[in-house]
């Protein structure tokens, strides 16, 4: 079994769990290993999660390079989705930036604050549309109950 990725063929899901925040080169290496795995099939979605204690060192250049890689990969394996599990507000903001940057591409990206919400969304991934309420609804009172 690979130390970073796991493939669940029944759920059509590749789960990536990072113990430390990866470089783009490491992301490419692991994702390409997952795609080359005989259990992988085009159309599988990806779940990105990481150890919460490790800092997220992603800069805007990192996000742009990651998005470019995901878009190129979508040309190779077809349209698919990425759910990014975040563990603090800064990570969530970076995830939302990726989500916004990928708006017109073949890869759909969404950021989530819980793994359960991410897994639920991956059952039927749809792009965020502020006019349509999808699970989970992006309501400030739901995300931050202290503001209600």
Backbone bond lengths (Angstrom), bond angles and torsions (degrees), N, CA, C in turn:
res aa  C-N    CA-C-N  psi(-1)  N-CA   C-N-CA  omega(-1)  CA-C   N-CA-C  phi
1 X - - - 1.456 - - 1.533 109.15 -
2 X 1.325 116.07 138.12 1.461 122.40 -178.51 1.533 109.73 -72.42
3 X 1.338 118.47 142.20 1.473 119.94 -178.75 1.529 115.01 -70.21
4 X 1.343 119.15 -19.85 1.464 121.07 -177.01 1.525 112.40 -109.74
5 X 1.317 118.58 -45.47 1.465 119.41 -174.50 1.522 112.41 -108.81
6 X 1.329 113.78 152.85 1.468 123.42 174.78 1.519 106.91 -135.94
7 X 1.320 117.03 136.69 1.460 120.91 178.63 1.519 108.84 -110.25
8 X 1.329 115.09 125.48 1.463 122.21 176.40 1.530 106.42 -111.10
9 X 1.335 116.17 100.45 1.468 119.95 -175.99 1.522 111.91 -68.26
10 X 1.331 117.59 -32.21 1.471 120.25 -179.55 1.527 111.04 -64.10
11 X 1.333 116.90 -39.09 1.467 120.80 -179.46 1.528 112.80 -95.48
12 X 1.336 116.71 0.06 1.467 122.47 -178.34 1.526 110.39 54.04
13 X 1.344 114.54 53.90 1.459 120.84 -171.05 1.523 111.59 -138.28
14 X 1.332 115.03 134.74 1.459 122.08 171.11 1.523 105.88 -109.65
15 X 1.326 116.90 118.86 1.459 121.70 179.39 1.519 108.97 -102.07
16 X 1.331 116.04 126.74 1.465 121.96 175.72 1.520 107.51 -110.34
17 X 1.336 116.94 122.99 1.464 120.33 176.66 1.522 107.53 -123.81
18 X 1.322 114.93 115.11 1.464 121.55 -176.37 1.523 110.22 -98.40
19 X 1.346 117.05 132.19 1.466 120.79 174.36 1.516 111.30 -82.26
20 X 1.334 117.12 -26.92 1.460 121.41 172.71 1.518 107.47 -134.99
21 X 1.320 116.26 156.06 1.460 119.09 -177.08 1.525 108.72 -65.88
22 X 1.342 117.88 126.18 1.469 120.51 -172.75 1.525 113.73 -85.31
23 X 1.318 114.33 154.23 1.460 120.18 169.58 1.529 107.37 -77.16
24 X 1.319 116.72 164.97 1.466 120.06 176.99 1.529 109.85 -61.22
25 X 1.330 116.96 -39.15 1.466 119.88 179.36 1.531 110.46 -60.38
26 X 1.323 116.55 -40.78 1.475 120.39 179.14 1.529 110.55 -68.57
27 X 1.322 117.49 -39.52 1.469 120.74 177.42 1.526 109.28 -59.34
28 X 1.322 116.68 -48.78 1.469 120.48 179.92 1.525 111.13 -59.44
29 X 1.314 115.88 -45.44 1.467 120.54 -178.89 1.530 111.23 -58.47
30 X 1.321 116.82 -49.39 1.466 121.00 -177.11 1.526 111.18 -68.66
31 X 1.329 117.61 -43.96 1.466 120.19 -179.32 1.525 110.28 -64.69
32 X 1.320 117.91 -39.90 1.461 119.76 178.24 1.524 111.58 -66.63
33 X 1.336 117.62 -34.26 1.468 120.41 173.91 1.527 110.11 -64.53
34 X 1.327 116.61 -41.17 1.472 120.30 179.63 1.527 110.63 -64.68
35 X 1.326 117.16 -43.02 1.463 121.06 -179.72 1.530 110.91 -65.45
36 X 1.328 116.92 -33.60 1.463 121.07 179.64 1.530 112.22 -78.54
37 X 1.324 117.39 -14.50 1.468 121.51 -179.96 1.529 109.43 -61.29
38 X 1.341 118.19 137.12 1.471 119.45 -179.51 1.529 114.23 -62.95
39 X 1.323 118.17 -20.21 1.466 120.74 178.69 1.529 112.57 -79.52
40 X 1.335 117.02 -16.68 1.462 120.76 -178.45 1.523 110.39 -76.03
41 X 1.332 115.60 139.93 1.462 122.01 175.71 1.526 108.71 -133.39
42 X 1.337 118.50 142.63 1.465 120.30 176.93 1.529 110.72 -54.25
43 X 1.324 114.91 142.25 1.462 120.31 -178.17 1.519 113.16 98.28
44 X 1.336 117.09 -8.94 1.468 119.38 176.53 1.524 108.75 -70.37
45 X 1.325 115.30 146.55 1.456 121.46 178.53 1.520 109.85 -99.53
46 X 1.337 115.87 167.95 1.455 121.73 -175.90 1.527 110.39 -123.04
47 X 1.326 115.19 141.03 1.466 122.63 174.17 1.520 107.00 -118.48
48 X 1.330 116.69 120.49 1.474 122.54 -179.13 1.517 107.18 -104.44
49 X 1.320 116.33 124.88 1.464 121.65 175.85 1.520 106.89 -142.51
50 X 1.317 116.18 159.83 1.462 119.46 179.59 1.514 110.56 -151.63
51 X 1.312 114.29 165.99 1.457 121.18 178.16 1.529 108.24 -62.76
52 X 1.336 117.91 123.98 1.474 120.45 -173.20 1.523 115.37 -62.01
53 X 1.318 118.89 -29.52 1.457 120.45 -173.37 1.526 113.03 -74.19
54 X 1.313 118.13 -21.93 1.453 121.57 -175.97 1.531 110.26 -79.12
55 X 1.348 118.77 132.97 1.466 119.80 -177.87 1.529 112.70 -70.14
56 X 1.317 115.57 147.11 1.461 123.21 176.82 1.524 106.97 -89.96
57 X 1.319 116.23 111.84 1.469 120.80 -175.80 1.527 112.61 -98.36
58 X 1.319 118.02 15.95 1.469 121.55 -176.53 1.528 111.30 -67.36
59 X 1.325 115.09 126.30 1.467 121.82 173.88 1.528 107.68 -98.80
60 X 1.314 117.17 177.33 1.464 120.09 177.80 1.527 110.01 -63.67
61 X 1.328 117.43 -34.83 1.468 119.99 177.08 1.525 110.96 -65.70
62 X 1.323 116.88 -38.96 1.470 121.59 176.54 1.527 109.39 -61.13
63 X 1.333 116.95 -46.05 1.465 120.82 -179.23 1.532 111.23 -63.43
64 X 1.327 117.12 -41.86 1.470 120.39 178.59 1.530 111.28 -63.60
65 X 1.334 115.54 -43.68 1.463 119.45 -179.97 1.530 110.85 -66.58
66 X 1.320 116.67 -39.86 1.471 120.58 177.70 1.524 110.13 -62.91
67 X 1.316 117.05 -45.31 1.461 120.67 -179.95 1.529 110.85 -63.18
68 X 1.314 116.83 -43.45 1.468 119.95 177.58 1.526 110.13 -57.74
69 X 1.327 116.69 -45.92 1.467 120.68 179.25 1.531 110.96 -60.66
70 X 1.326 117.28 -44.56 1.469 120.17 -179.39 1.527 111.41 -64.62
71 X 1.330 117.25 -37.03 1.465 120.36 178.44 1.534 110.97 -67.83
72 X 1.325 117.08 -41.52 1.466 120.79 177.22 1.525 109.58 -64.37
73 X 1.322 116.51 -41.08 1.459 120.64 178.58 1.531 110.55 -62.57
74 X 1.326 117.60 -37.49 1.465 121.23 178.89 1.527 110.89 -63.97
75 X 1.323 117.26 -31.71 1.469 120.27 175.21 1.527 110.23 -64.60
76 X 1.331 115.92 -34.03 1.464 121.30 -177.70 1.530 112.70 -80.34
77 X 1.337 117.33 -45.88 1.478 119.99 -173.09 1.521 113.21 -107.44
78 X 1.317 117.57 -2.70 1.456 120.35 179.16 1.516 112.74 95.44
79 X 1.331 116.38 171.25 1.466 120.76 179.93 1.529 110.84 -59.28
80 X 1.320 115.08 140.40 1.459 121.07 178.93 1.528 108.21 -159.56
81 X 1.325 116.03 179.09 1.468 120.50 -176.64 1.525 110.87 -128.07
82 X 1.328 114.26 152.58 1.461 122.41 173.86 1.524 107.79 -124.48
83 X 1.314 116.70 128.28 1.466 122.12 171.30 1.521 106.43 -106.94
84 X 1.314 116.67 125.15 1.462 121.61 -178.49 1.521 108.34 -108.56
85 X 1.331 115.97 119.35 1.462 121.24 178.74 1.523 107.56 -89.77
86 X 1.330 115.95 126.40 1.465 121.25 -178.69 1.522 109.40 -112.99
87 X 1.338 115.65 158.22 1.462 119.63 -174.90 1.522 113.78 -123.82
88 X 1.329 117.36 0.49 1.466 120.40 176.53 1.533 107.95 -157.99
89 X 1.324 117.42 166.85 1.472 119.77 -176.68 1.534 114.51 -59.91
90 X 1.334 117.69 -35.52 1.469 119.76 179.68 1.527 110.77 -65.75
91 X 1.323 116.71 -43.80 1.470 120.46 177.35 1.525 110.53 -62.64
92 X 1.322 116.46 -40.99 1.461 120.54 -179.46 1.534 110.14 -62.63
93 X 1.326 116.36 -41.02 1.464 120.38 177.86 1.521 111.79 -62.17
94 X 1.325 116.88 -41.52 1.468 120.35 178.00 1.529 110.23 -66.28
95 X 1.317 116.76 -39.09 1.464 120.66 176.97 1.519 111.65 -63.26
96 X 1.336 116.13 -40.59 1.474 120.27 178.42 1.528 111.02 -67.31
97 X 1.346 116.85 -33.48 1.465 119.61 175.77 1.528 110.15 -62.25
98 X 1.341 116.58 -45.45 1.466 119.99 177.17 1.520 110.83 -60.15
99 X 1.327 115.00 -41.20 1.469 120.90 178.90 1.531 110.44 -58.49
100 X 1.321 116.51 -47.41 1.467 121.06 -179.06 1.529 111.25 -67.90
101 X 1.318 116.93 -39.05 1.461 121.19 -178.58 1.531 111.87 -67.73
102 X 1.320 117.22 -25.83 1.470 120.99 -176.62 1.519 112.57 -93.84
103 X 1.303 117.35 10.11 1.462 122.47 -170.11 1.521 115.05 -54.49
104 X 1.309 118.79 -35.11 1.466 120.82 -174.93 1.526 113.81 -106.84
105 X 1.327 118.40 8.16 1.460 120.41 -175.22 1.517 114.25 -95.17
106 X 1.333 115.23 -174.81 1.464 121.80 -179.88 1.519 112.36 -85.18
107 X 1.316 116.96 -8.06 1.458 120.42 178.59 1.526 108.03 -109.11
108 X 1.326 116.11 133.42 1.464 121.60 178.84 1.516 107.66 -102.22
109 X 1.324 116.75 127.12 1.465 121.53 -178.46 1.514 108.56 -122.39
110 X 1.324 116.04 135.88 1.472 121.26 174.09 1.523 108.32 -136.69
111 X 1.313 116.16 144.07 1.461 122.82 176.71 1.523 108.70 -103.14
112 X 1.322 115.90 142.06 1.463 121.87 -178.57 1.518 109.78 -136.22
113 X 1.327 114.87 154.05 1.454 120.11 178.25 1.521 111.95 -99.48
114 X 1.315 117.53 0.83 1.469 120.36 174.24 1.522 109.31 -145.04
115 X 1.308 114.72 146.08 1.463 120.31 179.58 1.529 111.00 -65.32
116 X 1.319 117.00 -36.88 1.461 120.77 179.45 1.517 112.04 -60.53
117 X 1.344 117.03 -44.21 1.469 120.70 177.59 1.530 110.79 -63.50
118 X 1.334 116.38 -39.94 1.464 120.44 179.82 1.527 110.75 -63.85
119 X 1.326 116.49 -44.79 1.468 119.92 179.88 1.525 111.23 -65.41
120 X 1.321 116.88 -37.94 1.466 120.71 177.89 1.531 110.38 -63.20
121 X 1.324 116.95 -45.60 1.461 120.95 -179.80 1.525 111.49 -62.80
122 X 1.335 117.15 -37.51 1.462 120.41 -177.92 1.527 113.11 -65.64
123 X 1.323 117.53 -14.45 1.469 119.35 175.10 1.526 110.92 -66.98
124 X 1.336 116.40 -30.79 1.466 122.13 177.92 1.534 108.03 -150.77
125 X 1.337 116.91 75.75 1.465 119.10 -174.99 1.524 112.83 -70.24
126 X 1.321 115.32 128.40 1.462 122.39 176.27 1.524 108.51 -131.92
127 X 1.317 115.92 152.22 1.470 120.16 177.65 1.525 110.08 -68.82
128 X 1.309 115.21 152.83 1.458 120.76 176.54 1.523 108.99 -70.72
129 X 1.307 116.10 131.89 1.462 122.79 175.87 1.519 106.38 -136.26
130 X 1.323 117.34 117.78 1.464 120.05 -175.80 1.518 112.68 -64.92
131 X 1.328 117.92 -17.47 1.458 120.91 179.61 1.525 112.86 -85.65
132 X 1.336 116.99 -15.87 1.461 121.60 -176.50 1.518 108.77 -121.13
133 X 1.312 117.42 132.77 1.458 121.36 179.40 1.524 108.80 -90.31
134 X 1.318 116.18 120.30 1.455 123.43 176.35 1.520 107.82 -116.35
135 X 1.309 117.05 163.27 1.459 120.24 173.98 1.504 108.78 -77.03
136 X 1.328 119.95 137.69 1.455 126.10 -19.34 1.522 109.78 -78.30
137 X 1.297 115.97 144.98 1.458 120.81 179.15 1.521 109.18 -64.41
138 X 1.315 117.01 140.03 1.469 120.77 178.27 1.523 108.10 -91.69
139 X 1.306 114.52 79.91 1.450 120.56 179.96 1.523 108.47 -112.39
140 X 1.332 118.51 125.75 1.457 119.76 179.88 1.526 113.02 -56.07
141 X 1.331 117.61 -32.76 1.466 118.45 -179.64 1.520 111.61 -73.42
142 X 1.321 118.03 -26.40 1.460 120.01 175.70 1.521 110.99 -79.68
143 X 1.338 116.11 -38.82 1.459 120.03 -177.95 1.527 111.74 -76.45
144 X 1.318 116.57 -32.90 1.460 121.83 -178.32 1.523 108.80 -132.59
145 X 1.338 117.85 79.93 1.467 120.57 -174.67 1.530 113.79 -58.60
146 X 1.325 117.83 -22.72 1.455 120.83 179.31 1.515 113.09 -66.69
147 X 1.333 117.79 -19.78 1.458 121.78 179.78 1.524 112.86 -82.40
148 X 1.320 117.40 -14.27 1.470 120.88 -175.40 1.505 111.73 -71.79
